[in-house]
Amino acid sequence: MLLAPSLARLPAESNLAGETPPSRARPLFAVKVMAGFPSPAEDYAEGVLDLNVYLVADPGATSFVTVPDDALHDRGIRAGDILIVHRGLPPKAGDLVWAELDGQTLLRELRRQGARYWLCAHHPDFPPLYPRDGQELRIRGVVTAMVRALYPSTGHCPLPSYWP
């Protein structure tokens, strides 16, 4: 198992090749529940929100990862959700991580007891993974946010090529 005082991390290679994603800012409304009559300014936007700016702190060290299974179901994460992963953050116990264990890529919660780390799923069908001596556990990044479409779009819109 490859673990030092800090967990082994894969390098945060740049995935933008110097490009900045185009702004997709949209109106941001602060919705308030009124006890009286509706406000005439109800449709007034209080600002704009660009989800790239809001959710992606470091574009060169950020990846979007589609959740392949329900291993994190009890953490509210479902198959098909998109996780935003920062490859430059130091992982710590309790973080959801994008990990590799002997070449197998996994999305799990990182757990620690003493000097020993393991990966914990949040679904009864996925047992915890305890690296054995000689196994290599690498952390590719720390999950910082999740995106879930509640109402599917009418067409498939793939992510632009500058996002891996």
FENCOR-V102505 format. One record per residue. RES is the residue in one small letter. PHI is phi in whole degrees, -180 to 180 (none if undefined). BURIAL is + if it has 9 or more other C-alpha atoms within 8 Angstrom, else -. D_FIRST is the distance of its C-alpha to the first C-alpha in whole Angstrom. Layout:
{{RES;PHI;BURIAL;D_FIRST} {RES;PHI;BURIAL;D_FIRST}}
//
This chain:
{{m;none;+;0} {l;-94;+;4} {l;-150;-;6} {a;-107;-;10} {p;-53;-;13} {s;-108;-;13} {l;-67;+;10} {a;-67;+;10} {r;-127;+;13} {l;-76;+;15} {p;-63;-;18} {a;-90;-;21} {e;-67;-;23} {s;-72;-;27} {n;-117;+;28} {l;-110;+;32} {a;50;-;33} {g;82;-;35} {e;-90;-;37} {t;-110;-;37} {p;-64;-;38} {p;-66;-;41} {s;-68;-;42} {r;-124;-;42} {a;-61;-;44} {r;-131;-;46} {p;-59;+;48} {l;-114;+;47} {f;-110;+;49} {a;-95;-;48} {v;-87;-;50} {k;-121;-;51} {v;-85;-;53} {m;-97;-;57} {a;-92;-;59} {g;-117;-;62} {f;-75;-;63} {p;-62;-;61} {s;-76;-;61} {p;-66;-;62} {a;-95;-;59} {e;-58;-;57} {d;-93;-;56} {y;-83;-;55} {a;-79;+;52} {e;-88;-;51} {g;170;-;49} {v;-127;+;46} {l;-132;+;43} {d;-109;+;40} {l;-62;+;37} {n;-63;+;35} {v;-71;-;36} {y;-70;-;36} {l;-104;+;32} {v;-115;+;31} {a;-73;-;30} {d;-139;-;29} {p;-55;+;30} {g;-71;+;28} {a;-119;+;25} {t;-118;+;26} {s;-130;+;25} {f;-104;+;27} {v;-128;-;24} {t;-84;+;26} {v;-72;+;25} {p;-85;-;25} {d;-150;-;25} {d;-102;+;26} {a;-62;+;22} {l;-107;+;23} {h;-53;+;27} {d;-75;-;27} {r;-98;-;26} {g;85;-;29} {i;-110;+;27} {r;-116;+;29} {a;-57;+;28} {g;98;+;30} {d;-64;+;29} {i;-111;+;28} {l;-102;+;26} {i;-100;+;26} {v;-118;+;23} {h;-98;+;23} {r;-84;+;20} {g;-105;+;21} {l;-78;-;20} {p;-74;-;18} {p;-73;+;16} {k;-138;-;17} {a;-56;-;16} {g;99;-;19} {d;-74;+;19} {l;-82;+;19} {v;-130;+;17} {w;-97;+;16} {a;-125;+;13} {e;-126;+;11} {l;-126;+;9} {d;51;-;9} {g;86;-;12} {q;-88;-;14} {t;-87;-;15} {l;-139;-;16} {l;-115;+;18} {r;-150;+;17} {e;-89;+;17} {l;-84;+;14} {r;-120;+;14} {r;-146;+;13} {q;-138;-;15} {g;65;-;15} {a;-95;-;11} {r;-98;-;9} {y;-112;+;9} {w;-151;+;10} {l;-112;+;12} {c;-116;+;16} {a;-90;+;19} {h;-123;+;22} {h;-160;+;24} {p;-63;-;25} {d;-83;-;24} {f;-121;-;20} {p;-72;-;18} {p;-64;-;15} {l;-114;-;12} {y;-104;-;9} {p;-61;+;6} {r;-88;-;6} {d;-55;-;5} {g;92;-;5} {q;-80;+;4} {e;-109;+;4} {l;-108;+;6} {r;-121;+;9} {i;-102;+;12} {r;-81;+;15} {g;176;+;18} {v;-108;+;19} {v;-73;+;22} {t;-113;+;25} {a;-162;-;28} {m;-136;+;29} {v;-124;-;32} {r;-135;-;34} {a;-83;-;37} {l;-86;-;39} {y;-130;-;42} {p;-58;-;41} {s;-70;-;43} {t;-78;-;45} {g;-136;-;44} {h;-82;-;40} {c;-121;-;39} {p;-67;-;36} {l;-65;-;34} {p;-58;-;36} {s;-66;-;34} {y;-82;+;33} {w;-108;+;30} {p;-72;-;28}}
//
